[in-house]
């Protein structure tokens, strides 16, 4: 339980309320630093787990859970600051809620839960890199301009991949529920 990757995931989870408080107090430099550290721990916890052969069920649960919490916290702050439009926030939140319902249905049917694929990880990474850049876009001068350009570039890719993989996960989950043995019977 107390492996380096799991401790990094726990640190990331503990930083979520810190980020929200700092952003709420308009202490943007520190909030951005916390967001950047959280994004880095998301990358390194998986790398270290594989490198040290410390993959665990706890880590497999914590990592995507804290990713969702960070995405939700970032979406709230970016929406509150009028950086992200409401429709984008609602679209991303709806995707996660639909997949939560699918996972609940899979669990109730005693079927394996949805497994994150490489493209799903890429989508999350894009969003976790995009949000600090969009946050940085509020700065003046060239820093704000670069944050805006790169933040929206990562956001566009991240949002597109997030929605595409959400659709794939949904289809996969529905197929698992409808055909639990993997058999499709033709008419």
Buried (B, 14 or more C-beta within 10 A) or exposed (E): EEBBBBBBBBBBBEBBEBBBEBBEEEEBEBBBBBBBBBBEBBEBBBEBBEEEEBEBEBBBEBBBEBBBBBBBBBBBBBBEBEBBEEEBBEBBBEBBEBBEEBBEBBEEEEBEBBEBEEEBBBBBBBBBBBBBBBBBBBBEEEEBEBBBEBBBBBBEBBBEBBBEBBEBBBEBBEEBBEEEEEEEEEE
